Amino acid sequence: MGTEHTDALRERNDQCIINTYGRRSLALTRGDGVRVWDADGREYLDFFAGIAVCNLGHAHPGVTQAIRKQSGKLLHVSNLYYIEPQVQLAERLCANSFADRWFFCNSGAEANEAAIKLARRYWAQKGTPKPGIVTASHSFHGRTLAAITATGQPKYHDGFAPMVPGFAYVPYDDMAALEAAITPETGAVLLEPIQGEGGVRVPHASYLKQVRRLCDDKGILLILDEVQTGFGRTGTLFAHQDYGVTPDIMTLAKGLGNGVPIGAMGCTEEAATGFGPGSHAATFGGNPLSCAAAVATLDAILAPNFIESAAAVGEYFLDALKDLASKHDGIVEVRGKGLMIGVEFKEPVANLVNEMIASGIICGPAGPNVLRFVPPLIITREHVDRAVSILATCLGEKT
């Protein structure tokens, strides 16, 4: 195939798709494990995984089989009826998390919408309305109106005023600022255990425990957005487990379906009392197909030593990047957990991302100056060596 294939697709795209994405001149058409191919036949190592989505890699046989089997039986029914794959998924999530109850939707933004609504309605149901929600600067919680309001980055608010009232923002990993922001109107604190879009920012080891203690002392719900950090991404099934913290509400998406759209909100039995029949819904949320894919995905991630092996490769990757950073003055810091890694540079990384992709490594930014790696959890040390070598070459060409 010639280069006309990608060019032709781009021209067709530009004629009929609303321009909401800064697309790269790349059309991926096929994947197998960590590898993907574009419309012109070029092969790449995918170190972005659809932005931390394909944790099992591409065309995973177990997930593929589950999708095929379920699609031949039943794609969709209303949530007005009982759905067996949905129950199976909820049971697995209950067995492997703090949460007693689950609500299913289609994305991380929808999961965070559900969490925000649940927190507000929980206090309203108790007769003590506390609609205020405190979130962090540089956070990202999705693109719906309430989710971008919760997002502590003004660039996402531009043009959408008025925002949803009741939100306050504090610096991430700053307990004094968080405590000062709590008022009698505050009903919840919403945080990412590790900030993703904000630059792969890892808090101090005691931060989330201090937040949990503050929420307990003040009678406030703690919501953790694990949309990007969940399902083995950071070295444990959920990132908060590594910090020894239990939230009241947790939101999930991305890696849950390995590419099939699904989101979830889990909560304690007590927090779940905020919702009742008719209080919240999602037409496609938790339908048979998405839940069958998620069951297969979760089963694979929970297989013995899967997460531990991914964490070991993540540690190897971090060490290799830190060694590279020691040789290049342009790198400010390497940070992350597991296979959620950011490399902060003194200069913007947009050109570097393009060079990496041109050299066969798909990665992306997390803010203007941070190069982000969120590869499938099935990568090997050999894959890491290749990625780090190509990064070193790209950096060498710049010096």
Steps between C-alpha positions, in 0.01 A plus 500: 500500500621851423487817701188603309297276728557714811479823303170397342353403836609832649334690217175307547516555876543874454185515289261345751641486858474791745852623573527429874827304489849610406551184298843375398554385143459140602226248426532181705319208343618183677651389830647189659618514859735796540535555123278705269509571128389806309310532173827511310633178651746649748546319832521670842537409865199647679616666821176699533237222489219730387583722802528226763207299362637182341669363811503150349627622165318480169285211378533314830368147427296466819327834456449439130340162568271651765387774259434250222308266726285773654434676170353177368258483793388847605650845446266722696197503725359768727619539856135457592581127489765288672818455294712194579841630377440821697442302819808288431712813459362664813566186703862491385550867578342462844725202574814695408433846639355686797177576314171335590291642214563591135349720231607449137523757224706560185802713590710656773322831465165328555640312798611829655163657423339211687737548795430874517125443484516224760698715744258789473189287519640299792512809721167631366336168587632534854338841531836676533581627149875545447545558126858628515774287341873573530730384220865561414677739266636325189242222544302348215161333546340498157325713239136521608400830657524390863815298429683791338384722785658250738814508285747746649636627167349827371585417138226236505246756626561748219178587318270286713400749771309505723657197663313278745495674840635353820857404405820621664860428399815456706860411413555126472695333782451802729317407819499851647327636191246217500413545864459876451257441211258289705181683598169390653373472140768249399362152442783329312864511398575369150859406412708287266735276700761594238425788267505388138422779253647747749849364442522156668531656845557254785408622851706453813452158658289633789281742303199281429499366858493858625216580262306197622552606861384854423187373325420277798553785746281739301232251395579526129487238226828410330472435125802358318516525122679179395402530134864509386669336799277193529540137395867441571628817339697616806609165645187407696149431373401850613751772587343584837577148622872576487442803723298305757191715452133411446273756332124524531455521123727396211470562127636274226509473120789479250665165580177336615391385153838491321355726232130424519332814642400453863518704819414415857442666834538293814415603854435383853160370605446822694587733213275299266197608700526834321355345185165330450286393203481782247775711658764416238526291183693427180332338201806305388664479842596144591349342190572131431778557245702752699469301821602173333813674369569647845460162673755345264733797547479491878553124510821538297629784719424301817692196374787397732809724472358715219499828694824414683678434171376826352616687811847348468526612137378843608779525758752396235359766264520773766859409582599505133339841449664640813835379372431675170394814686835511680667546161270770359469845652171556320319247722368649824355188664387143438201398712220249519386166640479167325445563130366853539809709435572864422826658389500876559714716272608862519347558157169395337490137385270528196784464249659221702172304497491532121861383473431199722200400289699546179762269655243230579401573862148631564486720810340831592510807721355570844501877493738705285832387651437139607556196279260226611534123474196285584568181302310172513582312819631210291817680385835335563843632595598462136219735400618746765859481377388584148286794613773646720759454225280683250432777752876535555554521125232766463655701781845456350378647172382806687833571676 
